[in-house]
Amino acid sequence: MDVAISILSIINSIANYVGGIVLTPIMRLSGVVSLFSISALLGIVIFIIFMLTANLRAFGKIFNDITAHILAVFLFKDNIRVTIRSEVGLLVCAGELLWYSIVPVFIMSIPLSLVLAQMAMWYQNRPVLPGKESVVVSITLKKPEGTLQKIILKETPGITLLAGPVRLADRGETYWKIMPHVQGIFTLLFETEDGMLYEKQFCAGAGFMRLSPKRPGLDFFDVLFYPLEKPLPESSPLKSIMIDYPERPSKLYGTNWWVLTFCIVSMVVALIAKPFLNFGT
């Protein structure tokens, strides 16, 4: 296994443990309250990390230059030369802000990616409703073959196989449709032709549950974005195992919308908290 993926898998295990302890109690609240609470707290944390890693002296000088250029535009608006010079100066200041932000943004992006991956397990999708909804499970092979390897989905108590396997040889994919009849966390077992067994977590219920839509293979970004389950072993012929969980229908904390809500709330809270934190520019 690639060294980077091995290290990331270890980090994911730690993040999953901490995330389970921290987020599980919060997720008992309503979706709006839980997401707003997490976003507000992280907004303050992100601001503190940014200020601790940024060049405050450089930022202070840039902000002073911006103020001076804006004042010049208003005070000498009839002087075209001064106005153009001030506008060019504002563009230069914008470039300097971007340059000096690279290091703190890079430092923030590492822990923030792990946190967002943990949040996505709760907000990006919802579990399947037992006895009411079915879901498609799919497996993708690393190398599509002319004769597709036969993979068997083992019988799981509490789950009915409605259809499948449906095999698409040219794409190296196999599909099943299943329906849970009871609430819970299940382990789906898949057996390949060589007798090897591979597991995939499956959740059914209502409300918020920590979901893993995809068990990844040895793809760094898949391992980063789907951290709950360990990546498939290098020797496995499987590239990934997917469950097509339903989308969460909310314009605030639903599928994809939760990211926008997180960004807005965290930035607003960071701006509100700025005067109360002992940082100067």
Residue, then its C-alpha position, 0 to 999 in steps of 0.5 A: m500500500d502506498v505510504a501516503i495512503s497508509i499514513l492517511s488511513i491511520i489519521n482517518s482512524i484517529a479522526n473517526y474515533v475523535g469525531g465519533i465522540v465529539l459529533t455523536p452527541i451533537m447530532r442528537l440535536s436538530g439538523v439546523v442547530s447541530l450544523f450551526s453549532i459546529s460551524a460557529l465553533l469551527g469558524i472561531v478555530i479557523f480564525i485563530i489558526f489563520m491569525l497564528t500562522a499569518n504574517l500579521r505585520a505584513f497584513g497590517k501594512i497591506f490593510n493600511d495601504i488599502t485604506a490609503h488607496i480607497l481614501a485617495v479615490f474618494l478625495f481625488k476623484d476628479n484627478i484621473r491620474v491619482t484615481i488610476r494609480s490608486e485603483v492599480g494600488l488596490l489590485v496590487c494589495a489584493g495580490e499581496l493579500l493572496w500571496y501572504s494568505i497561501v501559507p495559513v490557508f495551506i496549514m488550515s486546509i489539512p485539518l479542515s479537510l479531515v473535519l469536513a470529511q467527518m461532517a459529510m458522513w452525517y449531512q451529505n446523505r441520509p440512511v435508508l428507511p427500513g421497509k420503505e426504501s430500497v438502495v443500489v449497491s455497486i462494486t467496481l473492479k480495478k480492471p474491467e475484463g471481457t468475462l466479468q468476475k462473478i461476485i456474490l453478495k452474501e445473505t444478510p439477516g434483516i435485508t432482502l435482495l430485490a434484484g441482482p447481480v447485474r453485471l456490466a462487463d465493459r465497465g467492470e461493474t456489478y449492481w444489486k438492489i437491496m431493502p432493509h426491514v429493520q433499523g441498524i448498522f449492517t455488514l454486507l459481505f461480498e465473495t469473489e471467485d477466489g473465495m475472498l470476502y470483502e465487507k461494506q458497512f450499510c446503515a438503515g434508520a431515520g434521523f442522523m447516522r454516520l454513513s459511509p457511501k463508499r469503501p475506497g480502494l487505493d485512491f488518495f482522495d477517495v480515502l480522504f473523502y470517505p474515511l470511515e472504512k479502511p481502504l480495500p487491500e492492494s491485493s483485492p480485485l475490487k476498486s470500490i464498493m458503493i451504496d447509493y444512499p438517498e439525498r438529505p432534503s434540506k436547503l440548510y443542512g441537506t445534501n451539498w447545501w450543508v457545505l454552503t451553510f458551513c462556509i457562511v456561518s463560520m465566516v460570519v461568526a469569525l468576523i463577529a468574534k474578531p474584536f473579542l480575540n486578542f489579535g492585531t493587524 
